[in-house]
């Protein structure tokens, strides 16, 4: 296991929904920020990466939410770079409330990308050393997370979007949190009102860019006391960009 890092945050009004609960998108922004701060603290952050034409991109996410933080609540977000394997990296996250109770946990798989050639490259020795990750690791925890996700078979709900300039991030493509925002906006209102998202798996398969036309399709499976929502985001030609599997209670 690598070196851990933690940071305190306060939940602001603009990070909440109409019930003053922190949104999933805001939670993901906290996770992304703490990872960036971790890298900066080890001198392998933005400057290190840009000098080498490198960047990290999300490949897969899992987030489990026991309780959503609320407005003005202070939380501690902790992260660890667990394992590296070739060009993949596994990072885990935990969020604790003011009573030091774990309320959110998650993991993310990243790919190290050459931003000029737009292809994956092997993780550098500098990063193994900085994060204190064993280069001889088998990567078994990481490899087990590379499984595919169940995909939509019936397009019960369809929402259309167009990529805005403000959706583009430093990597010149749509920011990962924007895909989640599109997904959440495509879930029917009655589900958002009656249920709460408790777990989500996300697979980022392809990029999209400014002015692209995309659609989000959903398929909903109802059980006695919970829902399984399958969703994917497609481009105008039907190519899948992102896959979501979410559990609601």
C-alpha positions, 0 to 999 in steps of 0.5 A, spaced: 500 500 500 502 506 498 502 513 502 496 516 504 493 523 504 487 526 507 484 533 507 478 537 510 472 540 506 466 544 508 460 542 504 457 549 501 450 551 499 452 550 491 454 543 492 448 541 495 441 539 492 434 541 494 434 537 500 441 540 502 444 534 501 451 534 498 450 531 491 454 525 487 457 530 483 460 534 488 462 528 492 466 526 486 469 533 485 472 532 492 475 525 490 478 528 484 481 534 488 484 530 494 487 526 489 490 532 485 492 535 492 496 528 494 500 528 487 502 535 488 504 534 495 509 528 492 511 533 487 508 528 481 502 533 480 500 537 474 507 541 473 511 534 473 505 531 468 505 537 463 513 537 463 512 530 460 506 530 456 502 526 461 496 526 464 491 521 468 484 519 466 479 516 469 477 509 467 473 506 472 469 508 478 466 505 484 462 509 489 458 507 495 454 512 499 452 510 507 450 517 508 450 523 504 454 529 507 449 535 509 450 543 508 455 546 512 458 539 515 465 538 515 468 532 512 475 528 512 477 525 505 482 520 505 486 517 499 491 512 498 494 510 491 494 502 492 497 499 486 500 500 479 500 495 474 503 497 467 499 503 465 493 502 470 493 505 477 488 504 483 486 509 488 481 508 494 478 513 497 474 514 504 470 520 507 469 521 514 464 525 518 465 530 524 464 524 528 470 520 524 464 515 522 466 513 515 460 515 510 462 514 503 468 509 500 470 509 493 475 506 488 478 509 481 482 506 476 486 511 472 490 510 465 496 514 464 496 517 458 501 521 453 497 527 451 500 528 444 499 521 442 493 520 446 495 513 448 496 509 454 504 509 457 507 505 462 507 508 469 514 512 471 519 509 476 518 516 479 511 515 481 512 508 483 517 511 488 513 518 490 507 514 492 511 508 495 508 503 491 511 496 490 513 495 483 513 488 484 506 487 486 502 482 482 496 488 481 491 482 483 486 488 486 487 492 480 486 487 475 480 484 479 476 491 477 477 491 470 471 487 469 466 490 464 459 492 466 452 490 465 449 494 459 443 497 457 438 492 453 432 496 453 432 504 452 426 506 456 428 513 457 432 517 453 435 524 454 439 528 449 445 533 451 450 537 447 457 538 449 458 545 452 465 549 452 464 549 460 464 541 460 471 541 457 477 540 462 485 540 462 485 534 458 481 537 452 475 533 453 469 532 457 470 532 464 468 525 468 464 529 473 460 532 467 458 525 464 455 523 471 451 530 471 448 527 465 446 521 468 443 524 474 439 529 470 437 523 465 434 519 471 426 520 472 424 525 477 420 520 480 426 516 482 430 522 484 424 523 489 422 517 492 429 513 492 436 515 494 443 513 490 447 508 494 452 505 490 454 506 483 459 503 478 462 507 472 466 505 466 469 511 461 470 507 455 471 513 450 472 521 450 467 526 447 469 533 445 466 540 445 460 541 440 458 533 440 451 531 440 450 525 445 444 522 449 443 518 455 439 512 455 436 508 461 433 502 463 430 501 470 429 494 474 425 495 480 425 490 486 421 490 492 425 496 496 430 498 491 432 499 484 437 497 479 438 503 474 443 501 468 445 507 463 450 509 458 452 515 454 452 514 447 455 519 441 450 521 435 452 514 432 450 510 437 458 509 440 458 507 447 462 513 451 460 511 458 456 505 462 453 506 469 450 501 473 447 504 480 443 501 486 438 506 489 434 505 495 
